[in-house]
């Protein structure tokens, strides 16, 4: 069965499912985004990953981003897995901060289990996000490490938040996706690619 991307009025279609949320500018999208999506899908036995392509990242100047429709098109061209769905939900919601996005999605999809996915770089800076502790109270988080995994996780302020429950594994549907729970997936190898790297390469070619 092929699923079309979600929209705000079809919450019942996603009831009872486990959905990973990967937010970002995707300017441009790259294989690393697909890579961490596949890791989360397999390790946590998620039903789908939704890519939340943000119209504007509050942490980046708008002038550095590709046009929004271009980013959506590139994402759709890149993704080949039917369990990864490219969405414009943040545009529909007219939000661009994680806190606002999470709360709005939970209102529109009240019977869906969500987990917010980040790579290690975002995990290391998570404590700088707007209302980051409140985000943790609203949604489970999944952080996919890169080598050296143990030392990076050990240096992460989020990892030592005493009010948060932490799990350094997963690999089954029994993994709790309840708010207040962070899951750390320690990877031995990661793809050495980023949107910034791709932009710089394009400038030099």
Rosetta constraint file for C-alpha pairs under 8 A:
AtomPair CA 2 CA 82 HARMONIC 6.81 0.50
AtomPair CA 3 CA 82 HARMONIC 7.40 0.50
AtomPair CA 4 CA 85 HARMONIC 7.53 0.50
AtomPair CA 5 CA 50 HARMONIC 8.00 0.50
AtomPair CA 5 CA 85 HARMONIC 5.58 0.50
AtomPair CA 5 CA 86 HARMONIC 6.56 0.50
AtomPair CA 5 CA 87 HARMONIC 5.96 0.50
AtomPair CA 6 CA 10 HARMONIC 6.87 0.50
AtomPair CA 6 CA 87 HARMONIC 6.97 0.50
AtomPair CA 6 CA 89 HARMONIC 7.74 0.50
AtomPair CA 7 CA 11 HARMONIC 7.88 0.50
AtomPair CA 7 CA 89 HARMONIC 6.74 0.50
AtomPair CA 8 CA 89 HARMONIC 7.52 0.50
AtomPair CA 8 CA 92 HARMONIC 7.61 0.50
AtomPair CA 8 CA 108 HARMONIC 5.90 0.50
AtomPair CA 8 CA 109 HARMONIC 7.91 0.50
AtomPair CA 9 CA 108 HARMONIC 7.22 0.50
AtomPair CA 10 CA 14 HARMONIC 7.50 0.50
AtomPair CA 11 CA 15 HARMONIC 6.62 0.50
AtomPair CA 11 CA 108 HARMONIC 5.95 0.50
AtomPair CA 11 CA 109 HARMONIC 4.60 0.50
AtomPair CA 11 CA 110 HARMONIC 7.32 0.50
AtomPair CA 11 CA 111 HARMONIC 7.74 0.50
AtomPair CA 12 CA 109 HARMONIC 7.33 0.50
AtomPair CA 12 CA 111 HARMONIC 7.67 0.50
AtomPair CA 14 CA 109 HARMONIC 7.15 0.50
AtomPair CA 14 CA 111 HARMONIC 7.49 0.50
AtomPair CA 14 CA 112 HARMONIC 6.05 0.50
AtomPair CA 15 CA 109 HARMONIC 7.22 0.50
AtomPair CA 15 CA 110 HARMONIC 7.67 0.50
AtomPair CA 15 CA 111 HARMONIC 4.75 0.50
AtomPair CA 15 CA 112 HARMONIC 4.95 0.50
AtomPair CA 16 CA 111 HARMONIC 5.89 0.50
AtomPair CA 16 CA 112 HARMONIC 5.28 0.50
AtomPair CA 16 CA 113 HARMONIC 6.94 0.50
AtomPair CA 17 CA 46 HARMONIC 7.85 0.50
AtomPair CA 17 CA 47 HARMONIC 6.17 0.50
AtomPair CA 17 CA 112 HARMONIC 5.42 0.50
AtomPair CA 17 CA 113 HARMONIC 6.12 0.50
AtomPair CA 18 CA 46 HARMONIC 5.11 0.50
AtomPair CA 18 CA 47 HARMONIC 5.33 0.50
AtomPair CA 18 CA 48 HARMONIC 6.93 0.50
AtomPair CA 18 CA 112 HARMONIC 6.44 0.50
AtomPair CA 18 CA 113 HARMONIC 4.83 0.50
AtomPair CA 18 CA 114 HARMONIC 6.02 0.50
AtomPair CA 18 CA 115 HARMONIC 7.88 0.50
AtomPair CA 19 CA 46 HARMONIC 5.88 0.50
AtomPair CA 19 CA 47 HARMONIC 5.94 0.50
AtomPair CA 19 CA 48 HARMONIC 5.11 0.50
AtomPair CA 19 CA 49 HARMONIC 5.63 0.50
AtomPair CA 19 CA 50 HARMONIC 7.02 0.50
AtomPair CA 19 CA 112 HARMONIC 7.24 0.50
AtomPair CA 19 CA 113 HARMONIC 6.10 0.50
AtomPair CA 19 CA 114 HARMONIC 4.93 0.50
AtomPair CA 19 CA 115 HARMONIC 6.42 0.50
AtomPair CA 20 CA 40 HARMONIC 7.53 0.50
AtomPair CA 20 CA 41 HARMONIC 7.69 0.50
AtomPair CA 20 CA 46 HARMONIC 6.73 0.50
AtomPair CA 20 CA 48 HARMONIC 6.34 0.50
AtomPair CA 20 CA 49 HARMONIC 4.54 0.50
AtomPair CA 20 CA 50 HARMONIC 6.18 0.50
AtomPair CA 20 CA 114 HARMONIC 5.78 0.50
AtomPair CA 20 CA 115 HARMONIC 4.85 0.50
AtomPair CA 20 CA 116 HARMONIC 5.96 0.50
AtomPair CA 20 CA 117 HARMONIC 6.42 0.50
AtomPair CA 21 CA 49 HARMONIC 5.82 0.50
AtomPair CA 21 CA 50 HARMONIC 5.06 0.50
AtomPair CA 21 CA 51 HARMONIC 6.16 0.50
AtomPair CA 21 CA 52 HARMONIC 6.84 0.50
AtomPair CA 21 CA 114 HARMONIC 6.95 0.50
AtomPair CA 21 CA 115 HARMONIC 6.01 0.50
AtomPair CA 21 CA 116 HARMONIC 4.86 0.50
AtomPair CA 21 CA 117 HARMONIC 5.75 0.50
AtomPair CA 22 CA 37 HARMONIC 7.61 0.50
AtomPair CA 22 CA 49 HARMONIC 7.03 0.50
AtomPair CA 22 CA 50 HARMONIC 6.19 0.50
AtomPair CA 22 CA 51 HARMONIC 4.89 0.50
AtomPair CA 22 CA 52 HARMONIC 5.94 0.50
AtomPair CA 22 CA 116 HARMONIC 6.40 0.50
AtomPair CA 22 CA 117 HARMONIC 5.23 0.50
AtomPair CA 22 CA 118 HARMONIC 6.84 0.50
AtomPair CA 23 CA 51 HARMONIC 5.86 0.50
AtomPair CA 23 CA 52 HARMONIC 4.49 0.50
AtomPair CA 23 CA 53 HARMONIC 6.14 0.50
AtomPair CA 23 CA 54 HARMONIC 6.99 0.50
AtomPair CA 23 CA 117 HARMONIC 7.68 0.50
AtomPair CA 24 CA 51 HARMONIC 7.85 0.50
AtomPair CA 24 CA 52 HARMONIC 6.44 0.50
AtomPair CA 24 CA 53 HARMONIC 5.63 0.50
AtomPair CA 24 CA 54 HARMONIC 5.84 0.50
AtomPair CA 24 CA 57 HARMONIC 7.20 0.50
AtomPair CA 25 CA 53 HARMONIC 5.69 0.50
AtomPair CA 25 CA 54 HARMONIC 5.39 0.50
AtomPair CA 25 CA 55 HARMONIC 7.30 0.50
AtomPair CA 25 CA 56 HARMONIC 7.05 0.50
AtomPair CA 25 CA 57 HARMONIC 6.20 0.50
AtomPair CA 25 CA 65 HARMONIC 7.43 0.50
AtomPair CA 25 CA 71 HARMONIC 7.94 0.50
AtomPair CA 26 CA 30 HARMONIC 7.70 0.50
AtomPair CA 26 CA 53 HARMONIC 6.48 0.50
AtomPair CA 26 CA 71 HARMONIC 6.33 0.50
AtomPair CA 26 CA 75 HARMONIC 7.44 0.50
AtomPair CA 26 CA 195 HARMONIC 7.11 0.50
AtomPair CA 27 CA 65 HARMONIC 5.83 0.50
AtomPair CA 27 CA 66 HARMONIC 5.79 0.50
AtomPair CA 27 CA 71 HARMONIC 6.13 0.50
AtomPair CA 27 CA 195 HARMONIC 6.01 0.50
AtomPair CA 28 CA 66 HARMONIC 7.33 0.50
AtomPair CA 28 CA 71 HARMONIC 6.33 0.50
AtomPair CA 28 CA 74 HARMONIC 7.27 0.50
AtomPair CA 28 CA 195 HARMONIC 5.42 0.50
AtomPair CA 28 CA 198 HARMONIC 7.52 0.50
AtomPair CA 28 CA 199 HARMONIC 7.64 0.50
AtomPair CA 29 CA 33 HARMONIC 6.68 0.50
AtomPair CA 29 CA 71 HARMONIC 7.28 0.50
AtomPair CA 29 CA 74 HARMONIC 6.71 0.50
AtomPair CA 29 CA 75 HARMONIC 5.79 0.50
AtomPair CA 29 CA 78 HARMONIC 7.56 0.50
AtomPair CA 29 CA 195 HARMONIC 6.53 0.50
AtomPair CA 30 CA 34 HARMONIC 7.06 0.50
AtomPair CA 30 CA 78 HARMONIC 7.42 0.50
AtomPair CA 30 CA 193 HARMONIC 7.38 0.50
AtomPair CA 30 CA 194 HARMONIC 6.94 0.50
AtomPair CA 30 CA 195 HARMONIC 6.73 0.50
AtomPair CA 31 CA 35 HARMONIC 6.00 0.50
AtomPair CA 31 CA 78 HARMONIC 7.83 0.50
AtomPair CA 31 CA 191 HARMONIC 7.78 0.50
AtomPair CA 31 CA 193 HARMONIC 7.43 0.50
AtomPair CA 32 CA 36 HARMONIC 6.30 0.50
AtomPair CA 32 CA 190 HARMONIC 7.98 0.50
AtomPair CA 32 CA 191 HARMONIC 5.82 0.50
AtomPair CA 32 CA 192 HARMONIC 7.66 0.50
AtomPair CA 32 CA 193 HARMONIC 6.08 0.50
AtomPair CA 32 CA 194 HARMONIC 6.89 0.50
AtomPair CA 33 CA 37 HARMONIC 6.26 0.50
AtomPair CA 34 CA 38 HARMONIC 6.20 0.50
AtomPair CA 34 CA 79 HARMONIC 7.09 0.50
AtomPair CA 35 CA 39 HARMONIC 6.34 0.50
AtomPair CA 35 CA 191 HARMONIC 7.53 0.50
AtomPair CA 36 CA 40 HARMONIC 6.22 0.50
AtomPair CA 36 CA 119 HARMONIC 7.35 0.50
AtomPair CA 36 CA 144 HARMONIC 6.89 0.50
AtomPair CA 37 CA 41 HARMONIC 6.14 0.50
AtomPair CA 37 CA 49 HARMONIC 6.61 0.50
AtomPair CA 37 CA 84 HARMONIC 7.50 0.50
AtomPair CA 38 CA 42 HARMONIC 6.18 0.50
AtomPair CA 39 CA 43 HARMONIC 5.96 0.50
AtomPair CA 40 CA 44 HARMONIC 5.76 0.50
AtomPair CA 40 CA 45 HARMONIC 7.59 0.50
AtomPair CA 40 CA 46 HARMONIC 7.22 0.50
AtomPair CA 40 CA 117 HARMONIC 7.84 0.50
AtomPair CA 40 CA 142 HARMONIC 7.79 0.50
AtomPair CA 40 CA 144 HARMONIC 7.96 0.50
AtomPair CA 41 CA 45 HARMONIC 5.40 0.50
AtomPair CA 41 CA 46 HARMONIC 4.82 0.50
AtomPair CA 41 CA 47 HARMONIC 7.16 0.50
AtomPair CA 41 CA 48 HARMONIC 7.01 0.50
AtomPair CA 41 CA 49 HARMONIC 7.10 0.50
AtomPair CA 42 CA 46 HARMONIC 7.00 0.50
AtomPair CA 42 CA 171 HARMONIC 7.05 0.50
AtomPair CA 43 CA 170 HARMONIC 5.85 0.50
AtomPair CA 43 CA 171 HARMONIC 4.14 0.50
AtomPair CA 43 CA 172 HARMONIC 6.63 0.50
AtomPair CA 44 CA 170 HARMONIC 5.81 0.50
AtomPair CA 44 CA 171 HARMONIC 5.20 0.50
AtomPair CA 44 CA 172 HARMONIC 5.48 0.50
AtomPair CA 44 CA 173 HARMONIC 6.11 0.50
AtomPair CA 44 CA 175 HARMONIC 6.58 0.50
AtomPair CA 45 CA 171 HARMONIC 6.89 0.50
AtomPair CA 45 CA 172 HARMONIC 5.79 0.50
AtomPair CA 45 CA 173 HARMONIC 5.50 0.50
AtomPair CA 46 CA 173 HARMONIC 7.69 0.50
AtomPair CA 47 CA 83 HARMONIC 6.85 0.50
AtomPair CA 48 CA 83 HARMONIC 4.68 0.50
AtomPair CA 48 CA 84 HARMONIC 5.84 0.50
AtomPair CA 48 CA 85 HARMONIC 7.29 0.50
AtomPair CA 49 CA 83 HARMONIC 6.21 0.50
AtomPair CA 49 CA 84 HARMONIC 4.78 0.50
AtomPair CA 49 CA 85 HARMONIC 6.20 0.50
AtomPair CA 50 CA 84 HARMONIC 5.99 0.50
AtomPair CA 50 CA 85 HARMONIC 4.95 0.50
AtomPair CA 50 CA 86 HARMONIC 6.01 0.50
AtomPair CA 50 CA 87 HARMONIC 6.53 0.50
AtomPair CA 51 CA 84 HARMONIC 7.19 0.50
AtomPair CA 51 CA 85 HARMONIC 6.09 0.50
AtomPair CA 51 CA 86 HARMONIC 4.81 0.50
AtomPair CA 51 CA 87 HARMONIC 5.75 0.50
AtomPair CA 52 CA 86 HARMONIC 6.82 0.50
AtomPair CA 52 CA 87 HARMONIC 5.49 0.50
AtomPair CA 52 CA 88 HARMONIC 6.25 0.50
AtomPair CA 52 CA 89 HARMONIC 6.34 0.50
AtomPair CA 52 CA 90 HARMONIC 6.48 0.50
AtomPair CA 53 CA 71 HARMONIC 7.71 0.50
AtomPair CA 53 CA 72 HARMONIC 6.96 0.50
AtomPair CA 53 CA 86 HARMONIC 7.37 0.50
AtomPair CA 53 CA 87 HARMONIC 6.38 0.50
AtomPair CA 53 CA 88 HARMONIC 5.85 0.50
AtomPair CA 53 CA 89 HARMONIC 7.67 0.50
AtomPair CA 53 CA 90 HARMONIC 6.98 0.50
AtomPair CA 54 CA 88 HARMONIC 7.28 0.50
AtomPair CA 54 CA 90 HARMONIC 5.71 0.50
AtomPair CA 54 CA 91 HARMONIC 6.88 0.50
AtomPair CA 54 CA 96 HARMONIC 5.99 0.50
AtomPair CA 55 CA 68 HARMONIC 5.96 0.50
AtomPair CA 55 CA 90 HARMONIC 7.07 0.50
AtomPair CA 55 CA 91 HARMONIC 6.14 0.50
AtomPair CA 55 CA 96 HARMONIC 6.97 0.50
AtomPair CA 56 CA 60 HARMONIC 7.81 0.50
AtomPair CA 56 CA 62 HARMONIC 6.38 0.50
AtomPair CA 56 CA 96 HARMONIC 6.17 0.50
AtomPair CA 57 CA 61 HARMONIC 7.63 0.50
AtomPair CA 57 CA 62 HARMONIC 7.42 0.50
AtomPair CA 57 CA 96 HARMONIC 6.31 0.50
AtomPair CA 57 CA 97 HARMONIC 7.65 0.50
AtomPair CA 58 CA 96 HARMONIC 6.97 0.50
AtomPair CA 58 CA 97 HARMONIC 7.07 0.50
AtomPair CA 60 CA 64 HARMONIC 7.22 0.50
AtomPair CA 61 CA 65 HARMONIC 7.43 0.50
AtomPair CA 66 CA 70 HARMONIC 6.61 0.50
AtomPair CA 66 CA 71 HARMONIC 6.39 0.50
AtomPair CA 67 CA 71 HARMONIC 6.46 0.50
AtomPair CA 68 CA 72 HARMONIC 6.36 0.50
AtomPair CA 69 CA 73 HARMONIC 6.16 0.50
AtomPair CA 70 CA 74 HARMONIC 6.17 0.50
AtomPair CA 71 CA 75 HARMONIC 6.14 0.50
AtomPair CA 72 CA 76 HARMONIC 6.29 0.50
AtomPair CA 72 CA 86 HARMONIC 7.30 0.50
AtomPair CA 72 CA 87 HARMONIC 7.89 0.50
AtomPair CA 72 CA 88 HARMONIC 7.76 0.50
AtomPair CA 73 CA 77 HARMONIC 6.21 0.50
AtomPair CA 74 CA 78 HARMONIC 6.12 0.50
AtomPair CA 75 CA 79 HARMONIC 6.17 0.50
AtomPair CA 75 CA 86 HARMONIC 6.65 0.50
AtomPair CA 76 CA 86 HARMONIC 6.30 0.50
AtomPair CA 79 CA 84 HARMONIC 6.90 0.50
AtomPair CA 79 CA 85 HARMONIC 7.98 0.50
AtomPair CA 80 CA 84 HARMONIC 7.86 0.50
AtomPair CA 88 CA 92 HARMONIC 6.41 0.50
AtomPair CA 89 CA 93 HARMONIC 6.01 0.50
AtomPair CA 90 CA 94 HARMONIC 5.73 0.50
AtomPair CA 90 CA 95 HARMONIC 5.39 0.50
AtomPair CA 90 CA 96 HARMONIC 6.23 0.50
AtomPair CA 90 CA 101 HARMONIC 6.73 0.50
AtomPair CA 91 CA 95 HARMONIC 6.70 0.50
AtomPair CA 93 CA 101 HARMONIC 7.57 0.50
AtomPair CA 93 CA 104 HARMONIC 7.28 0.50
AtomPair CA 95 CA 100 HARMONIC 6.30 0.50
AtomPair CA 95 CA 101 HARMONIC 6.14 0.50
AtomPair CA 96 CA 100 HARMONIC 7.23 0.50
AtomPair CA 96 CA 101 HARMONIC 6.75 0.50
AtomPair CA 97 CA 101 HARMONIC 6.12 0.50
AtomPair CA 97 CA 130 HARMONIC 7.36 0.50
AtomPair CA 98 CA 102 HARMONIC 5.98 0.50
AtomPair CA 98 CA 130 HARMONIC 7.71 0.50
AtomPair CA 98 CA 135 HARMONIC 7.51 0.50
AtomPair CA 99 CA 103 HARMONIC 6.40 0.50
AtomPair CA 99 CA 130 HARMONIC 6.93 0.50
AtomPair CA 99 CA 131 HARMONIC 6.60 0.50
AtomPair CA 99 CA 132 HARMONIC 7.46 0.50
AtomPair CA 99 CA 134 HARMONIC 7.46 0.50
AtomPair CA 99 CA 135 HARMONIC 5.55 0.50
AtomPair CA 100 CA 104 HARMONIC 6.12 0.50
AtomPair CA 101 CA 105 HARMONIC 6.07 0.50
AtomPair CA 102 CA 106 HARMONIC 6.20 0.50
AtomPair CA 102 CA 135 HARMONIC 7.50 0.50
AtomPair CA 102 CA 138 HARMONIC 7.31 0.50
AtomPair CA 102 CA 139 HARMONIC 7.38 0.50
AtomPair CA 103 CA 107 HARMONIC 6.42 0.50
AtomPair CA 103 CA 138 HARMONIC 7.32 0.50
AtomPair CA 104 CA 108 HARMONIC 6.38 0.50
AtomPair CA 105 CA 109 HARMONIC 5.82 0.50
AtomPair CA 105 CA 110 HARMONIC 7.89 0.50
AtomPair CA 106 CA 110 HARMONIC 5.12 0.50
AtomPair CA 106 CA 112 HARMONIC 7.71 0.50
AtomPair CA 113 CA 177 HARMONIC 6.58 0.50
AtomPair CA 113 CA 178 HARMONIC 7.69 0.50
AtomPair CA 114 CA 139 HARMONIC 6.52 0.50
AtomPair CA 114 CA 140 HARMONIC 6.87 0.50
AtomPair CA 114 CA 177 HARMONIC 6.77 0.50
AtomPair CA 115 CA 139 HARMONIC 6.01 0.50
AtomPair CA 115 CA 140 HARMONIC 4.74 0.50
AtomPair CA 115 CA 141 HARMONIC 5.27 0.50
AtomPair CA 115 CA 142 HARMONIC 6.52 0.50
AtomPair CA 115 CA 177 HARMONIC 6.22 0.50
AtomPair CA 116 CA 139 HARMONIC 6.86 0.50
AtomPair CA 116 CA 140 HARMONIC 6.24 0.50
AtomPair CA 116 CA 141 HARMONIC 4.63 0.50
AtomPair CA 116 CA 142 HARMONIC 5.93 0.50
AtomPair CA 117 CA 141 HARMONIC 5.92 0.50
AtomPair CA 117 CA 142 HARMONIC 4.68 0.50
AtomPair CA 117 CA 143 HARMONIC 5.95 0.50
AtomPair CA 117 CA 144 HARMONIC 7.66 0.50
AtomPair CA 118 CA 122 HARMONIC 5.89 0.50
AtomPair CA 118 CA 123 HARMONIC 6.27 0.50
AtomPair CA 118 CA 141 HARMONIC 7.73 0.50
AtomPair CA 118 CA 142 HARMONIC 6.26 0.50
AtomPair CA 118 CA 143 HARMONIC 4.99 0.50
AtomPair CA 118 CA 144 HARMONIC 6.34 0.50
AtomPair CA 119 CA 123 HARMONIC 6.38 0.50
AtomPair CA 119 CA 143 HARMONIC 5.63 0.50
AtomPair CA 119 CA 144 HARMONIC 4.91 0.50
AtomPair CA 119 CA 145 HARMONIC 6.22 0.50
AtomPair CA 119 CA 146 HARMONIC 7.91 0.50
AtomPair CA 120 CA 124 HARMONIC 6.15 0.50
AtomPair CA 120 CA 143 HARMONIC 6.16 0.50
AtomPair CA 120 CA 144 HARMONIC 5.76 0.50
AtomPair CA 120 CA 145 HARMONIC 4.81 0.50
AtomPair CA 120 CA 146 HARMONIC 6.43 0.50
AtomPair CA 120 CA 152 HARMONIC 7.76 0.50
AtomPair CA 121 CA 125 HARMONIC 6.65 0.50
AtomPair CA 122 CA 126 HARMONIC 5.75 0.50
AtomPair CA 123 CA 143 HARMONIC 6.30 0.50
AtomPair CA 123 CA 156 HARMONIC 7.02 0.50
AtomPair CA 123 CA 158 HARMONIC 7.28 0.50
AtomPair CA 124 CA 152 HARMONIC 7.98 0.50
AtomPair CA 124 CA 155 HARMONIC 7.76 0.50
AtomPair CA 124 CA 156 HARMONIC 5.08 0.50
AtomPair CA 124 CA 157 HARMONIC 6.90 0.50
AtomPair CA 124 CA 158 HARMONIC 7.42 0.50
AtomPair CA 125 CA 129 HARMONIC 7.23 0.50
AtomPair CA 126 CA 132 HARMONIC 6.68 0.50
AtomPair CA 126 CA 158 HARMONIC 6.96 0.50
AtomPair CA 127 CA 132 HARMONIC 5.87 0.50
AtomPair CA 127 CA 133 HARMONIC 7.71 0.50
AtomPair CA 127 CA 157 HARMONIC 6.90 0.50
AtomPair CA 127 CA 158 HARMONIC 6.51 0.50
AtomPair CA 128 CA 132 HARMONIC 7.07 0.50
AtomPair CA 131 CA 135 HARMONIC 6.35 0.50
AtomPair CA 132 CA 136 HARMONIC 6.50 0.50
AtomPair CA 133 CA 137 HARMONIC 6.59 0.50
AtomPair CA 134 CA 138 HARMONIC 6.49 0.50
AtomPair CA 135 CA 139 HARMONIC 6.31 0.50
AtomPair CA 136 CA 140 HARMONIC 6.55 0.50
AtomPair CA 136 CA 141 HARMONIC 7.19 0.50
AtomPair CA 136 CA 164 HARMONIC 7.73 0.50
AtomPair CA 136 CA 179 HARMONIC 6.19 0.50
AtomPair CA 136 CA 180 HARMONIC 5.32 0.50
AtomPair CA 136 CA 181 HARMONIC 7.51 0.50
AtomPair CA 137 CA 179 HARMONIC 5.21 0.50
AtomPair CA 137 CA 180 HARMONIC 5.09 0.50
AtomPair CA 138 CA 179 HARMONIC 5.13 0.50
AtomPair CA 138 CA 180 HARMONIC 7.24 0.50
AtomPair CA 139 CA 177 HARMONIC 7.56 0.50
AtomPair CA 139 CA 178 HARMONIC 6.49 0.50
AtomPair CA 139 CA 179 HARMONIC 4.12 0.50
AtomPair CA 139 CA 180 HARMONIC 6.70 0.50
AtomPair CA 139 CA 181 HARMONIC 7.75 0.50
AtomPair CA 140 CA 177 HARMONIC 5.20 0.50
AtomPair CA 140 CA 178 HARMONIC 5.47 0.50
AtomPair CA 140 CA 179 HARMONIC 4.53 0.50
AtomPair CA 140 CA 180 HARMONIC 5.96 0.50
AtomPair CA 140 CA 181 HARMONIC 5.00 0.50
AtomPair CA 140 CA 182 HARMONIC 5.80 0.50
AtomPair CA 140 CA 183 HARMONIC 7.82 0.50
AtomPair CA 141 CA 177 HARMONIC 7.96 0.50
AtomPair CA 141 CA 179 HARMONIC 7.98 0.50
AtomPair CA 141 CA 181 HARMONIC 6.53 0.50
AtomPair CA 141 CA 182 HARMONIC 4.74 0.50
AtomPair CA 141 CA 183 HARMONIC 6.23 0.50
AtomPair CA 142 CA 182 HARMONIC 5.80 0.50
AtomPair CA 142 CA 183 HARMONIC 4.72 0.50
AtomPair CA 142 CA 184 HARMONIC 6.03 0.50
AtomPair CA 142 CA 185 HARMONIC 7.41 0.50
AtomPair CA 143 CA 182 HARMONIC 7.47 0.50
AtomPair CA 143 CA 183 HARMONIC 6.20 0.50
AtomPair CA 143 CA 184 HARMONIC 4.99 0.50
AtomPair CA 143 CA 185 HARMONIC 6.20 0.50
AtomPair CA 144 CA 184 HARMONIC 6.10 0.50
AtomPair CA 144 CA 185 HARMONIC 4.87 0.50
AtomPair CA 144 CA 186 HARMONIC 6.32 0.50
AtomPair CA 144 CA 187 HARMONIC 7.04 0.50
AtomPair CA 145 CA 149 HARMONIC 5.46 0.50
AtomPair CA 145 CA 152 HARMONIC 7.59 0.50
AtomPair CA 145 CA 153 HARMONIC 7.40 0.50
AtomPair CA 145 CA 184 HARMONIC 7.17 0.50
AtomPair CA 145 CA 185 HARMONIC 6.12 0.50
AtomPair CA 145 CA 186 HARMONIC 5.13 0.50
AtomPair CA 145 CA 187 HARMONIC 5.66 0.50
AtomPair CA 146 CA 152 HARMONIC 7.99 0.50
AtomPair CA 146 CA 186 HARMONIC 7.06 0.50
AtomPair CA 146 CA 187 HARMONIC 5.65 0.50
AtomPair CA 146 CA 188 HARMONIC 6.89 0.50
AtomPair CA 146 CA 189 HARMONIC 6.56 0.50
AtomPair CA 146 CA 190 HARMONIC 5.64 0.50
AtomPair CA 147 CA 152 HARMONIC 7.76 0.50
AtomPair CA 147 CA 187 HARMONIC 6.75 0.50
AtomPair CA 147 CA 188 HARMONIC 5.98 0.50
AtomPair CA 147 CA 189 HARMONIC 6.52 0.50
AtomPair CA 147 CA 190 HARMONIC 7.32 0.50
AtomPair CA 148 CA 152 HARMONIC 6.23 0.50
AtomPair CA 148 CA 188 HARMONIC 7.81 0.50
AtomPair CA 149 CA 153 HARMONIC 6.10 0.50
AtomPair CA 149 CA 186 HARMONIC 5.69 0.50
AtomPair CA 149 CA 187 HARMONIC 6.60 0.50
AtomPair CA 149 CA 188 HARMONIC 7.34 0.50
AtomPair CA 150 CA 154 HARMONIC 6.04 0.50
AtomPair CA 150 CA 186 HARMONIC 7.50 0.50
AtomPair CA 151 CA 155 HARMONIC 6.22 0.50
AtomPair CA 152 CA 156 HARMONIC 6.38 0.50
AtomPair CA 153 CA 159 HARMONIC 6.64 0.50
AtomPair CA 154 CA 159 HARMONIC 6.95 0.50
AtomPair CA 155 CA 159 HARMONIC 7.88 0.50
AtomPair CA 156 CA 160 HARMONIC 7.29 0.50
AtomPair CA 157 CA 161 HARMONIC 6.81 0.50
AtomPair CA 159 CA 166 HARMONIC 7.34 0.50
AtomPair CA 163 CA 180 HARMONIC 7.61 0.50
AtomPair CA 164 CA 180 HARMONIC 5.28 0.50
AtomPair CA 164 CA 181 HARMONIC 5.96 0.50
AtomPair CA 164 CA 182 HARMONIC 7.00 0.50
AtomPair CA 165 CA 180 HARMONIC 6.07 0.50
AtomPair CA 165 CA 181 HARMONIC 4.68 0.50
AtomPair CA 165 CA 182 HARMONIC 6.11 0.50
AtomPair CA 166 CA 181 HARMONIC 5.88 0.50
AtomPair CA 166 CA 182 HARMONIC 4.89 0.50
AtomPair CA 166 CA 183 HARMONIC 5.88 0.50
AtomPair CA 166 CA 184 HARMONIC 7.43 0.50
AtomPair CA 167 CA 181 HARMONIC 7.62 0.50
AtomPair CA 167 CA 182 HARMONIC 6.28 0.50
AtomPair CA 167 CA 183 HARMONIC 4.74 0.50
AtomPair CA 167 CA 184 HARMONIC 6.06 0.50
AtomPair CA 168 CA 183 HARMONIC 5.85 0.50
AtomPair CA 168 CA 184 HARMONIC 4.62 0.50
AtomPair CA 168 CA 185 HARMONIC 6.08 0.50
AtomPair CA 168 CA 186 HARMONIC 7.24 0.50
AtomPair CA 169 CA 183 HARMONIC 6.76 0.50
AtomPair CA 169 CA 184 HARMONIC 6.28 0.50
AtomPair CA 169 CA 185 HARMONIC 5.78 0.50
AtomPair CA 169 CA 186 HARMONIC 7.62 0.50
AtomPair CA 170 CA 175 HARMONIC 5.68 0.50
AtomPair CA 170 CA 183 HARMONIC 7.33 0.50
AtomPair CA 170 CA 185 HARMONIC 7.54 0.50
AtomPair CA 171 CA 175 HARMONIC 7.44 0.50
AtomPair CA 176 CA 181 HARMONIC 7.19 0.50
AtomPair CA 177 CA 181 HARMONIC 6.79 0.50
AtomPair CA 193 CA 197 HARMONIC 6.48 0.50
AtomPair CA 193 CA 198 HARMONIC 7.45 0.50
AtomPair CA 194 CA 198 HARMONIC 6.35 0.50
AtomPair CA 195 CA 199 HARMONIC 6.20 0.50
AtomPair CA 196 CA 200 HARMONIC 6.21 0.50
AtomPair CA 197 CA 201 HARMONIC 6.16 0.50
AtomPair CA 198 CA 202 HARMONIC 6.17 0.50
AtomPair CA 199 CA 203 HARMONIC 6.31 0.50
AtomPair CA 200 CA 204 HARMONIC 6.35 0.50
AtomPair CA 201 CA 205 HARMONIC 6.27 0.50
